[in-house]
Amino acid sequence: MVSSLTDLPVEVLIDNVLPAVDLADLGSLAATNKTMATICADDTFWKRKCLEDFNFHSSETARTSGWKVLYRGLFRPRIFVWGERRNGRLGLQELPRGLGAGVPYPLEVRIPGHRIVSLAAAGMSFYALDSKGVMFAWGTMNGEGMAFSSDGFSVEHKTAPVPHKLIMPTPIRTVSCGRLHTVALDAKSQVWTFCNWGRPFQLASALVDRHSPDTTPVQAEAGWSFSAILTQSGDVLVYWQNSGTMGRAFTEQMSLMDRNDETKARADGQHRIPCATWEMLQDPVRLRPIPDLPTLADNGLSQEEQAEPTKLVRIAGMDNNLIGLTNKGHVLLHRGLDNDRLAPGAHWEYLPEFSDIHALKRNPIYADDTLQAPETMRITHVTAHFHKFVAYSTGTRSVILMGNSDTGPLSRPEIMPALQNRSVINVLLGDYHNAALTSDGKLLTWGSYSNGALGLGDPRQLPAGAPGGYENEERRQRVIAQSFIADPPSVTEPAEVRFDHNGEKGRKFVFAATAGGWHTGALVMSLEPEKDRLEEQEEQQMPGAFPGAQNTETVPPPPEMGHTWGPGEMPGFPVPAGGGFRGGIGGRIFRIGYAGRGMNRGAYGPGGRGRGGQA
């Protein structure tokens, strides 16, 4: 008979006992002895708590430790954005004057009453998800046209100058952005596509019916102008929402819905958009299976893990290209994703220089011993945008490998020494600027100024020669004397973004970040408990939460973690009236388009322009 908790197996404590313990009692339990302190600090447990209590997915980051600290920060995350100011993309009614076409340092965007746990940047907009799966958007979906003030958000050119809540029938788990479209995966593993914010469609196809691993989506990824789905079995499906058969079906449905004033998706006075959801009855194209791949030595996997079937576990979209990553660390590239006619004839290419540690060690950058190659390597994450992609591993010996649209099987990766061995947990790519997030909460940026997208500060106020500043004092003084901000030189070495502008004080810890177009965003937690408490009290005193709206989430006191949801409970999601799963705003989801259905289904069996800133 068990006489003490410490007599139980550690796995039982972590999987069954701790989830049932109130957060306040966890602190008392951890204080009983060293053994319980270690168990109560287990990263696996806190990683699970981040997902269950806050909807924070591990796919948001390559973090391998520090989940308990992150959990505390998720009680009151803060949103910061910077960069290009046009199209309402910074989400603020008033912006600092005299800074030209952008804001070169972080500004806070507030969504009171909602814990934001995920941030995503599109070509001219931002998206945010809260801990209940509620989705917000601001900026402009497509800034290349105009919208009338009387138009609703069924028009893709309509601007949301402040965060707007998208009323969807199910909680959203992940968001991925292309240039002018966005895809989302919901709590039921259904894929939604946004070509405007008012009429998102659910992809309704037997290829994603969730009846088997082959048809259960685990990742929805937006390329520059196409969309891709990774299934549980490792198959990849792609579709083109604005061209080909699906594009024609989309245009027909928009014309049909334009006749109904109720589906114009006009925002109300509380900045809520009643999404008129519908079903797209078209099949995506299944890509060919990945080729036979070599066994990768020194990748840190056990014999059991090496013996498992090799399959794709992550994908990342570029402009007409897709990057794939296997569970063993193989990096692959798929070209030819211009349209639904070319894709079936294309295939995956293996990139050994991005996958094999022995191939990597032959890279000339390691020749003079200034930078040491790791002894083991397994690429665990990939990210991509426009013409660039990054493959990287995690930990203190993290490896960051960069490629582009011209990369092939014989191409060597670009390796930036300043990024290696930095415990990088995420790499973000804009059109011409880049960012890297480290496990100790630092956000580093480099690349083009892009109207302030680097976030390093007003170049006129920075010392001459500093990252983000002008190259010498003479030029700095010359710019100060003129009426506009000239672009400073590009930043070639990653530099840390500061969050102490506009009187901001106290240490900050960045736990998530995003980049796109000519703008960047970050989710930040304060490392000053007293400041955190005061701001929490200030926010709770605000009438309602979202402007004029009923608060949808009670905010508990964060520092002592004295509140928890029920054991293993995900906070409930309030489904709007008339917005049930098959309801949209009109009681049911519209169905369209069997033309061409099955055209590309299972073709190879199972297994398998413009800029964002200036428009």
C-alpha positions as CSV (number, residue, x, y, z in Angstrom):
1,M,0.0,0.0,0.0
2,V,1.3,3.5,-0.9
3,S,2.0,5.5,2.3
4,S,3.3,8.6,0.7
5,L,3.0,10.5,-2.6
6,T,6.7,10.0,-3.2
7,D,6.0,6.2,-3.3
8,L,4.1,6.6,-6.5
9,P,5.9,6.3,-9.8
10,V,6.9,9.7,-11.2
11,E,4.9,9.1,-14.3
12,V,1.7,8.6,-12.3
13,L,2.3,11.8,-10.3
14,I,2.9,13.9,-13.5
15,D,0.2,12.3,-15.6
16,N,-2.6,11.8,-13.0
17,V,-2.0,13.5,-9.7
18,L,-0.6,16.9,-10.5
19,P,-3.2,17.8,-13.1
20,A,-5.9,17.4,-10.3
21,V,-4.1,19.7,-7.9
22,D,-5.0,23.4,-7.7
23,L,-2.2,25.8,-8.6
24,A,-2.0,27.3,-5.2
25,D,-1.6,23.8,-3.6
26,L,1.1,22.9,-6.1
27,G,3.3,25.6,-4.5
28,S,2.7,24.0,-1.1
29,L,3.3,20.5,-2.4
30,A,6.6,21.7,-4.0
31,A,7.7,23.1,-0.7
32,T,7.5,19.8,1.2
33,N,10.8,18.3,0.0
34,K,13.3,18.4,-2.8
35,T,11.8,15.4,-4.6
36,M,8.4,17.0,-4.8
37,A,10.0,20.3,-5.8
38,T,11.7,18.6,-8.7
39,I,8.5,16.7,-9.8
40,C,6.3,19.9,-9.5
41,A,8.8,21.7,-11.8
42,D,8.7,19.0,-14.5
43,D,8.7,20.6,-17.9
44,T,6.4,18.0,-19.4
45,F,3.7,18.8,-16.9
46,W,3.9,22.6,-17.4
47,K,4.1,22.2,-21.2
48,R,0.8,20.3,-21.0
49,K,-0.7,22.9,-18.7
50,C,0.2,25.6,-21.2
51,L,-1.8,23.8,-23.8
52,E,-4.8,22.7,-21.6
53,D,-5.2,26.0,-19.7
54,F,-4.1,28.6,-22.3
55,N,-4.3,27.0,-25.8
56,F,-0.6,27.6,-26.2
57,H,0.7,24.9,-28.6
58,S,4.3,23.6,-28.6
59,S,4.2,24.1,-32.3
60,E,4.4,27.8,-31.6
61,T,8.0,27.4,-30.4
62,A,11.0,25.0,-30.3
63,R,11.3,25.5,-26.6
64,T,12.5,22.5,-24.7
65,S,12.6,23.9,-21.1
66,G,11.3,26.8,-19.1
67,W,7.6,25.9,-19.4
68,K,6.8,26.7,-15.8
69,V,8.1,30.3,-16.3
70,L,6.1,30.5,-19.5
71,Y,2.9,29.3,-17.8
72,R,3.2,32.2,-15.4
73,G,3.7,34.7,-18.2
74,L,0.6,33.4,-20.0
75,F,-1.5,34.8,-17.2
76,R,-0.9,38.3,-18.5
77,P,0.8,38.4,-21.9
78,R,1.3,41.7,-23.6
79,I,1.2,42.4,-27.4
80,F,3.8,44.6,-29.0
81,V,4.0,45.5,-32.8
82,W,6.2,47.7,-34.9
83,G,7.1,48.5,-38.6
84,E,5.1,49.8,-41.5
85,R,2.1,51.8,-40.4
86,R,-0.1,51.7,-43.4
87,N,-3.3,49.6,-43.9
88,G,-4.0,49.9,-40.1
89,R,-1.7,47.0,-39.5
90,L,-0.3,48.2,-36.2
91,G,-3.8,48.1,-34.7
92,L,-3.7,51.5,-32.9
93,Q,-5.9,54.5,-33.5
94,E,-3.1,56.9,-32.7
95,L,0.5,56.4,-33.6
96,P,3.6,58.5,-32.8
97,R,4.2,61.4,-35.2
98,G,7.3,62.3,-37.0
99,L,8.5,58.8,-37.6
100,G,7.8,58.6,-41.3
101,A,6.1,55.6,-42.9
102,G,6.6,53.3,-40.0
103,V,7.2,52.9,-36.3
104,P,10.8,51.7,-35.6
105,Y,10.2,50.5,-32.0
106,P,7.7,48.3,-30.2
107,L,4.2,49.7,-29.3
108,E,1.7,47.9,-27.2
109,V,-1.6,46.8,-28.6
110,R,-4.3,46.0,-26.0
111,I,-7.1,43.5,-26.2
112,P,-8.4,43.7,-22.6
113,G,-10.0,40.7,-21.0
114,H,-8.2,38.2,-23.3
115,R,-5.0,36.3,-22.8
116,I,-3.3,36.4,-26.1
117,V,-1.2,33.3,-26.6
118,S,-0.4,33.3,-30.3
119,L,0.4,36.1,-32.8
120,A,0.7,35.8,-36.6
121,A,1.7,38.3,-39.3
122,A,0.3,38.3,-42.8
123,G,1.2,40.6,-45.7
124,M,-0.6,43.7,-44.3
125,S,-2.2,42.5,-41.1
126,F,-1.9,40.7,-37.8
127,Y,-3.8,37.9,-36.2
128,A,-4.0,36.9,-32.5
129,L,-5.5,33.9,-30.7
130,D,-6.5,34.0,-27.1
131,S,-6.4,31.1,-24.6
132,K,-9.9,30.1,-25.5
133,G,-9.3,29.9,-29.2
134,V,-10.9,33.2,-30.0
135,M,-9.4,34.8,-33.1
136,F,-8.7,38.5,-33.6
137,A,-7.5,40.4,-36.7
138,W,-6.4,43.9,-37.5
139,G,-4.9,45.7,-40.5
140,T,-6.1,44.9,-44.0
141,M,-6.4,41.5,-45.6
142,N,-5.6,42.9,-49.1
143,G,-4.4,46.5,-49.2
144,E,-4.2,46.5,-53.0
145,G,-7.7,47.8,-53.4
146,M,-10.3,50.1,-51.8
147,A,-13.4,49.5,-49.7
148,F,-16.3,51.8,-49.0
149,S,-17.2,52.7,-45.5
150,S,-20.6,50.9,-46.0
151,D,-18.8,47.7,-47.0
152,G,-18.6,44.8,-44.6
153,F,-15.6,42.5,-44.1
154,S,-16.8,40.3,-46.9
155,V,-14.6,42.8,-48.9
156,E,-11.0,41.8,-48.6
157,H,-9.9,45.5,-48.9
158,K,-11.8,46.5,-45.7
159,T,-9.5,47.8,-43.0
160,A,-9.8,46.9,-39.3
161,P,-7.8,49.8,-37.7
162,V,-8.0,48.1,-34.2
163,P,-8.2,44.5,-33.2
164,H,-11.5,42.9,-34.4
165,K,-13.0,39.7,-33.0
166,L,-13.8,37.1,-35.7
167,I,-16.9,35.2,-34.5
168,M,-16.2,31.6,-35.6
169,P,-18.2,28.5,-34.9
170,T,-15.4,26.6,-33.2
171,P,-12.2,27.5,-31.2
172,I,-9.1,28.1,-33.4
173,R,-5.9,26.3,-32.5
174,T,-3.4,27.6,-35.0
175,V,-3.1,30.3,-37.6
176,S,-0.8,30.5,-40.6
177,C,-0.5,33.5,-43.0
178,G,0.3,33.9,-46.6
179,R,0.6,37.3,-48.2
180,L,-3.1,37.9,-48.9
181,H,-4.8,34.9,-47.3
182,T,-4.8,32.9,-44.0
183,V,-5.5,29.4,-43.0
184,A,-6.5,28.1,-39.6
185,L,-6.8,24.8,-37.9
186,D,-9.6,24.5,-35.3
187,A,-10.2,22.4,-32.2
188,K,-11.9,19.7,-34.3
189,S,-8.9,19.5,-36.8
190,Q,-11.0,21.3,-39.5
191,V,-9.2,23.6,-41.9
192,W,-10.5,27.1,-42.5
193,T,-9.4,29.5,-45.2
194,F,-9.7,33.3,-45.0
195,C,-9.6,35.2,-48.3
196,N,-11.5,37.9,-46.5
197,W,-12.4,38.2,-42.8
198,G,-16.1,38.0,-43.2
199,R,-16.6,34.8,-45.2
200,P,-14.1,32.1,-44.3
201,F,-14.7,28.7,-45.8
202,Q,-14.2,25.2,-44.3
203,L,-12.5,22.8,-46.6
204,A,-15.0,19.9,-47.0
205,S,-13.4,16.9,-48.7
206,A,-13.1,13.2,-48.0
207,L,-9.4,13.8,-48.0
208,V,-9.7,15.7,-44.7
209,D,-12.7,14.0,-43.1
210,R,-10.7,13.0,-40.0
211,H,-11.8,9.4,-40.2
212,S,-8.3,8.0,-40.3
213,P,-4.7,9.2,-39.9
214,D,-4.5,9.7,-43.7
215,T,-7.4,12.2,-43.6
216,T,-6.8,14.0,-40.2
217,P,-5.0,17.4,-40.5
218,V,-2.4,18.1,-37.9
219,Q,-1.0,21.3,-39.6
220,A,-2.5,23.9,-41.9
221,E,0.1,26.0,-43.6
222,A,-0.2,29.1,-45.8
223,G,2.3,29.5,-48.6
224,W,2.7,32.9,-50.3
225,S,-0.4,32.3,-52.4
226,F,-1.3,28.6,-51.9
227,S,-2.4,26.5,-48.9
228,A,-1.1,23.2,-47.6
229,I,-2.3,20.6,-45.1
230,L,-0.1,18.0,-43.3
231,T,-2.0,14.9,-42.2
232,Q,-1.4,12.7,-39.2
233,S,0.1,10.0,-41.5
234,G,2.5,12.4,-43.1
235,D,0.6,13.0,-46.4
236,V,0.6,16.6,-47.8
237,L,-2.4,18.1,-49.5
238,V,-2.3,21.5,-51.3
239,Y,-4.9,23.8,-52.8
240,W,-5.1,27.2,-54.5
241,Q,-8.0,29.2,-53.0
242,N,-7.8,32.0,-55.6
243,S,-7.1,30.1,-58.9
244,G,-8.2,27.0,-60.9
245,T,-11.3,25.1,-60.0
246,M,-11.4,26.2,-56.4
247,G,-10.8,29.8,-57.4
248,R,-13.8,29.7,-59.7
249,A,-15.9,28.1,-57.1
250,F,-14.9,30.8,-54.6
251,T,-15.8,33.6,-57.0
252,E,-19.2,32.0,-57.7
253,Q,-19.9,31.7,-54.0
254,M,-18.9,35.3,-53.3
255,S,-21.3,36.5,-56.0
256,L,-24.1,34.4,-54.5
257,M,-23.5,35.7,-51.0
258,D,-23.3,39.3,-52.2
259,R,-27.1,39.1,-52.8
260,N,-27.7,38.6,-49.1
261,D,-27.1,41.7,-47.0
262,E,-26.8,39.5,-43.8
263,T,-23.6,37.9,-45.2
264,K,-21.8,41.2,-45.7
265,A,-20.1,40.7,-42.3
266,R,-20.3,44.2,-41.1
267,A,-18.6,44.8,-37.7
268,D,-20.7,45.9,-34.8
269,G,-19.9,48.7,-32.4
270,Q,-17.9,46.3,-30.3
271,H,-15.5,45.5,-33.1
272,R,-17.0,42.0,-33.7
273,I,-17.2,40.5,-37.2
274,P,-20.0,37.9,-37.6
275,C,-18.3,35.5,-39.9
276,A,-20.6,34.0,-42.6
277,T,-19.0,30.6,-42.8
278,W,-19.5,28.2,-45.6
279,E,-18.2,24.9,-47.0
280,M,-15.9,24.6,-50.0
281,L,-16.7,21.2,-51.5
282,Q,-13.5,20.7,-53.5
283,D,-10.7,18.2,-53.2
284,P,-7.1,19.4,-52.6
285,V,-4.2,17.9,-54.6
286,R,-2.3,15.1,-52.8
287,L,1.4,15.5,-53.3
288,R,3.6,12.5,-54.2
289,P,5.0,10.6,-51.2
290,I,8.5,11.5,-50.0
291,P,11.3,9.4,-51.6
292,D,13.3,6.7,-49.8
293,L,15.7,8.6,-47.5
294,P,19.1,7.6,-46.1
295,T,19.6,6.9,-42.4
296,L,21.0,9.9,-40.7
297,A,23.9,9.1,-38.3
298,D,24.6,11.1,-35.1
299,N,21.1,12.6,-35.0
300,G,20.5,11.8,-31.3
301,L,17.7,9.3,-31.8
302,S,17.4,6.1,-30.0
303,Q,17.3,2.7,-31.8
304,E,13.5,2.6,-31.3
305,E,13.1,6.0,-32.7
306,Q,15.3,5.2,-35.7
307,A,13.2,2.1,-36.4
308,E,10.0,4.0,-36.7
309,P,8.6,4.7,-40.2
310,T,10.0,7.9,-41.7
311,K,7.3,10.5,-42.3
312,L,6.8,14.2,-42.6
313,V,6.0,15.9,-39.3
314,R,6.3,19.6,-40.3
315,I,5.8,21.7,-43.4
316,A,6.6,25.4,-44.2
317,G,5.3,27.4,-47.2
318,M,7.2,29.7,-49.6
319,D,6.3,31.2,-52.9
320,N,5.2,28.2,-55.0
321,N,7.6,25.9,-53.0
322,L,7.1,23.9,-49.8
323,I,9.6,22.8,-47.2
324,G,9.1,19.4,-45.5
325,L,10.8,18.0,-42.4
326,T,10.7,14.3,-41.3
327,N,10.7,12.8,-37.8
328,K,14.3,11.8,-38.4
329,G,15.5,15.3,-39.3
330,H,15.5,15.0,-43.1
331,V,14.8,18.4,-44.8
332,L,13.1,18.3,-48.2
333,L,11.9,20.8,-50.8
334,H,8.9,20.5,-53.1
335,R,8.8,22.9,-56.1
336,G,6.1,23.4,-58.8
337,L,3.3,24.5,-56.6
338,D,2.2,27.3,-59.0
339,N,-1.2,25.8,-59.7
340,D,-3.3,22.6,-59.6
341,R,-2.1,21.6,-63.1
342,L,1.7,21.6,-62.4
343,A,1.7,20.2,-58.8
344,P,0.8,16.6,-59.6
345,G,3.9,16.2,-61.8
346,A,6.4,17.6,-59.2
347,H,8.2,15.7,-56.5
348,W,10.1,16.1,-53.2
349,E,13.8,16.7,-53.3
350,Y,16.0,15.7,-50.4
351,L,18.5,18.4,-49.1
352,P,21.4,16.5,-47.5
353,E,23.4,19.6,-46.7
354,F,20.5,20.7,-44.5
355,S,20.0,17.3,-42.9
356,D,23.2,15.3,-42.5
357,I,25.7,16.4,-39.8
358,H,28.6,14.9,-41.8
359,A,27.7,16.9,-44.9
360,L,27.3,20.0,-42.7
361,K,30.8,19.6,-41.2
362,R,32.2,20.0,-44.7
363,N,30.8,23.5,-45.0
364,P,33.7,26.0,-45.4
365,I,32.4,28.1,-42.5
366,Y,33.8,25.5,-40.1
367,A,37.2,25.3,-41.8
368,D,39.1,27.8,-39.6
369,D,37.7,26.5,-36.3
370,T,36.3,30.0,-35.5
371,L,32.9,28.3,-35.4
372,Q,32.8,24.7,-34.2
373,A,30.4,22.2,-35.9
374,P,28.2,20.2,-33.5
375,E,28.9,16.5,-33.0
376,T,25.3,15.6,-33.3
377,M,22.4,17.3,-35.1
378,R,18.7,16.7,-35.8
379,I,16.8,19.4,-37.5
380,T,13.5,19.7,-35.6
381,H,11.9,22.9,-37.0
382,V,11.4,24.6,-40.3
383,T,10.0,28.0,-41.2
384,A,9.6,29.8,-44.5
385,H,8.3,32.9,-46.2
386,F,8.4,34.3,-49.7
387,H,11.8,33.2,-51.2
388,K,13.5,32.2,-47.9
389,F,13.4,29.2,-45.5
390,V,15.2,28.2,-42.3
391,A,15.9,24.8,-40.9
392,Y,17.1,24.6,-37.3
393,S,17.7,22.5,-34.3
394,T,17.3,23.4,-30.6
395,G,19.2,23.5,-27.4
396,T,22.5,25.2,-26.4
397,R,24.1,23.9,-29.5
398,S,21.3,25.0,-31.8
399,V,22.1,25.0,-35.5
400,I,20.4,27.6,-37.8
401,L,20.6,26.8,-41.6
402,M,19.2,29.2,-44.2
403,G,18.2,28.6,-47.8
404,N,16.2,30.2,-50.6
405,S,14.1,29.5,-53.7
406,D,17.3,28.4,-55.6
407,T,18.4,25.9,-53.1
408,G,18.8,22.4,-54.4
409,P,20.2,19.0,-53.4
410,L,23.8,20.1,-53.8
411,S,23.3,23.6,-52.3
412,R,25.1,24.4,-49.1
413,P,23.1,26.4,-46.5
414,E,23.9,29.9,-45.5
415,I,25.2,29.8,-41.9
416,M,25.3,33.0,-39.8
417,P,27.9,32.5,-37.0
418,A,26.1,34.9,-34.7
419,L,23.0,32.7,-34.6
420,Q,24.7,29.4,-33.9
421,N,24.8,28.0,-30.4
422,R,22.4,30.7,-29.1
423,S,19.5,28.4,-27.9
424,V,17.3,29.8,-30.7
425,I,13.7,28.5,-30.3
426,N,12.0,30.2,-33.3
427,V,13.1,32.0,-36.5
428,L,10.7,34.5,-38.1
429,L,10.9,35.8,-41.7
430,G,9.4,39.0,-43.2
431,D,9.8,40.1,-46.8
432,Y,13.3,41.7,-46.2
433,H,13.8,41.4,-42.4
434,N,14.3,38.5,-40.1
435,A,14.0,37.7,-36.4
436,A,15.1,35.0,-34.0
437,L,13.8,34.2,-30.5
438,T,16.0,32.7,-27.9
439,S,15.1,30.5,-25.0
440,D,16.1,33.2,-22.5
441,G,13.4,35.6,-23.9
442,K,15.5,37.8,-26.2
443,L,14.3,38.8,-29.7
444,L,17.0,39.4,-32.2
445,T,16.4,41.1,-35.6
446,W,18.5,41.7,-38.7
447,G,18.0,42.6,-42.4
448,S,16.4,45.6,-44.1
449,Y,15.1,48.6,-42.1
450,S,11.7,48.1,-43.9
451,N,10.0,51.2,-42.4
452,G,11.0,50.2,-38.9
453,A,10.3,46.4,-39.0
454,L,13.6,45.7,-37.2
455,G,12.3,47.4,-34.1
456,L,15.7,48.6,-33.0
457,G,14.7,52.2,-32.4
458,D,14.5,55.6,-34.2
459,P,17.7,55.7,-36.2
460,R,18.0,59.4,-35.6
461,Q,18.2,58.7,-31.8
462,L,20.5,55.7,-32.0
463,P,24.3,56.3,-31.7
464,A,26.1,56.4,-35.0
465,G,27.3,53.0,-36.0
466,A,24.8,51.2,-33.7
467,P,22.6,48.4,-35.2
468,G,19.6,50.1,-36.8
469,G,21.3,53.5,-36.8
470,Y,23.2,55.5,-39.4
471,E,26.7,54.6,-40.3
472,N,28.3,57.8,-39.1
473,E,27.5,61.0,-37.1
474,E,27.6,63.2,-40.2
475,R,24.8,61.3,-41.8
476,R,22.8,61.1,-38.6
477,Q,22.9,64.9,-38.2
478,R,22.0,65.4,-41.9
479,V,18.9,63.2,-41.5
480,I,17.9,65.0,-38.3
481,A,18.0,68.3,-40.2
482,Q,15.6,67.1,-42.9
483,S,11.9,66.5,-42.7
484,F,11.8,62.7,-43.3
485,I,13.6,59.6,-42.1
486,A,16.0,58.1,-44.6
487,D,16.5,54.4,-44.4
488,P,19.6,53.5,-42.3
489,P,21.9,50.7,-43.6
490,S,20.7,47.1,-43.3
491,V,21.6,45.3,-40.1
492,T,23.9,42.3,-40.9
493,E,24.4,40.9,-37.4
494,P,21.4,40.0,-35.2
495,A,20.7,42.8,-32.7
496,E,18.4,42.7,-29.6
497,V,15.1,44.5,-29.7
498,R,14.4,46.6,-26.6
499,F,11.0,47.1,-25.0
500,D,11.8,50.2,-23.0
501,H,10.5,52.9,-25.3
502,N,7.7,55.3,-24.4
503,G,8.6,55.2,-20.7
504,E,8.4,51.3,-20.5
505,K,10.3,50.1,-17.5
506,G,11.2,46.8,-16.1
507,R,12.7,43.6,-17.6
508,K,10.8,41.9,-20.3
509,F,10.7,38.3,-21.6
510,V,9.6,37.6,-25.1
511,F,7.9,34.1,-25.4
512,A,6.5,34.3,-28.9
513,A,7.1,36.5,-32.0
514,T,6.0,36.8,-35.6
515,A,7.1,38.6,-38.8
516,G,5.6,39.2,-42.2
517,G,5.5,41.9,-44.9
518,W,7.3,44.9,-43.4
519,H,6.2,44.5,-39.8
520,T,6.9,42.4,-36.7
521,G,5.1,41.5,-33.5
522,A,5.9,39.9,-30.1
523,L,4.2,38.5,-27.1
524,V,5.9,39.6,-24.0
525,M,5.7,38.9,-20.3
526,S,6.9,41.3,-17.5
527,L,9.6,40.0,-15.2
528,E,8.6,42.6,-12.6
529,P,5.9,41.0,-10.4
530,E,4.8,44.3,-8.8
531,K,4.3,46.1,-12.1
532,D,2.4,43.0,-13.3
533,R,0.0,43.2,-10.4
534,L,-0.6,46.9,-10.8
535,E,-1.4,46.5,-14.5
536,E,-3.6,43.6,-13.8
537,Q,-5.6,45.6,-11.3
538,E,-5.8,48.5,-13.8
539,E,-7.2,46.2,-16.5
540,Q,-9.7,44.5,-14.2
541,Q,-11.1,48.0,-13.4
542,M,-11.9,48.7,-17.1
543,P,-15.7,48.5,-17.8
544,G,-16.1,45.3,-19.8
545,A,-13.1,43.9,-21.5
546,F,-13.2,44.4,-25.2
547,P,-14.6,47.9,-26.0
548,G,-18.2,47.8,-25.0
549,A,-18.3,44.0,-24.9
550,Q,-19.0,41.6,-22.1
551,N,-15.8,40.2,-20.8
552,T,-15.3,36.7,-22.1
553,E,-12.5,35.7,-19.8
554,T,-12.1,36.3,-16.1
555,V,-8.5,37.3,-15.4
556,P,-7.1,35.8,-12.2
557,P,-4.2,37.2,-10.2
558,P,-1.0,35.9,-11.9
559,P,2.0,36.1,-9.6
560,E,1.0,33.5,-7.0
561,M,-0.9,31.4,-9.6
562,G,-3.7,31.2,-7.2
563,H,-6.3,30.2,-9.7
564,T,-6.7,27.3,-12.0
565,W,-9.3,25.8,-14.3
566,G,-10.6,22.3,-13.5
567,P,-8.3,19.3,-13.8
568,G,-7.4,19.0,-17.5
569,E,-10.1,21.4,-18.4
570,M,-9.8,23.7,-21.4
571,P,-11.6,27.0,-20.6
572,G,-15.0,26.9,-22.4
573,F,-15.5,28.7,-25.7
574,P,-18.7,30.8,-25.9
575,V,-20.3,30.0,-29.3
576,P,-22.2,33.1,-30.6
577,A,-26.0,32.8,-31.0
578,G,-26.8,31.6,-34.5
579,G,-23.2,30.6,-35.0
580,G,-23.3,26.9,-34.3
581,F,-21.0,24.7,-36.3
582,R,-23.3,24.4,-39.3
583,G,-24.7,27.8,-38.7
584,G,-22.4,30.6,-39.8
585,I,-24.5,33.6,-39.1
586,G,-27.5,32.2,-41.0
587,G,-28.0,28.9,-39.2
588,R,-26.1,26.6,-41.6
589,I,-22.9,26.5,-43.6
590,F,-23.3,27.2,-47.3
591,R,-22.3,24.3,-49.6
592,I,-21.0,24.7,-53.1
593,G,-19.0,23.3,-55.9
594,Y,-18.8,19.6,-56.8
595,A,-17.3,20.5,-60.1
596,G,-14.0,18.7,-60.5
597,R,-14.6,16.8,-57.2
598,G,-12.2,13.8,-57.0
599,M,-10.2,15.1,-60.0
600,N,-6.9,14.8,-58.1
601,R,-7.9,12.6,-55.2
602,G,-5.4,9.9,-54.3
603,A,-3.5,10.4,-57.5
604,Y,-0.4,8.9,-55.9
605,G,-2.1,6.9,-53.2
606,P,-1.6,7.5,-49.5
607,G,1.8,8.5,-48.1
608,G,2.7,11.0,-48.8
609,R,3.5,38.8,-56.4
610,G,3.9,41.7,-54.9
611,R,5.1,42.7,-51.5
612,G,3.5,42.8,-48.1
613,G,4.8,46.1,-47.0
614,Q,4.2,48.7,-49.6
615,A,0.8,48.0,-50.9
